[in-house]
Amino acid sequence: MFLQKVIKKELLTINSVAIEWLEVSKNTCKISTHQAYSRIVYKHLFNSCISSIQIQRLNQIDISKFTSKLVEDKLSERTINDI
């Protein structure tokens, strides 16, 4: 049983973690905050260059490419920090 959980965790992608996090945050923050989180995740994270990367394989280069794309898309510094 423990091994199955470990294997599953190793296969987690950025998208799957984001979905899980949104589910948890539903119960721990105000509705308006959750809606803002959801907008950010669906608009900027899903279908991004990092969305399908496994968590264990995410590295600084991936994050730099992602943030560079956000800058290229002319998002404000505050929006990028919120993401």
N, C-alpha and C positions, 0 to 999 in steps of 0.2 A: 504494500500500500504506500509506504513512504517513498519507495523508488518511483512509483508511478507519479506521485506529486512532484518529485524532483525533475523527472523527465518532462512533464508538462510545463513546469516553470521554465525550463531551458528553451522551450519552444515559443515562449511568449514574445509577441511582437509589440512594437510601440502602439499600434492600433488596439490590440487586445487589452493592453494595460490601460490605455486611455478610456476604453469602454468600461472596464471594471471600475476605474477611478471615478468616472461620471456617475456610475450606479451608487457607489459608496457616498459620494459627495451630496447626492440627493437628500440623504438623511442627516447630513452634518452641517449644512449651510442654508442660508435663506434661498427662497425660490429664485429671486432675481439674480443672486450670485451664481446659482447653478445654471441658470439660463445663459449668463455671460460665459461661464466655463464651456458650456455646450457649444455656443456659437464659435468660440475660439478653436475648440477641438475640431469641429466639423468643417470650419472654413479654412483653417490653416494647417492642421496636422494630418487629417485624413487625406490620402492621395498625395502626400508630400514625398520628398526624396527619402525620408526616414521612416515612413509609416509602416513598411513591411519588414524593417530590420528587426532581428531578434534582439531583445534587451541585452543579452550577454555579448553581442557583437557590436553594439553601438559604441562608437569611439569619437574622439575629438574632431577628427576630420569630417565625419558624418554631420556632427552638430554645426561645424563651421560652414559646410555646404548649405545646410538648412537655413542658418541665419543669413548667409550671403544672399540666398534666394529671397528672403523676406526683405532685405535691404534693396535688392534689385527691383522688387515689386513696389518700392517706394513707401513701405510702411513706416510709421513713425517709430522713434526709439521707444516710446512708452508702449506702443502696441507690441513691438518685438519683445520687450521685457515681460509683458503680460503673458505672451505665448510661452 
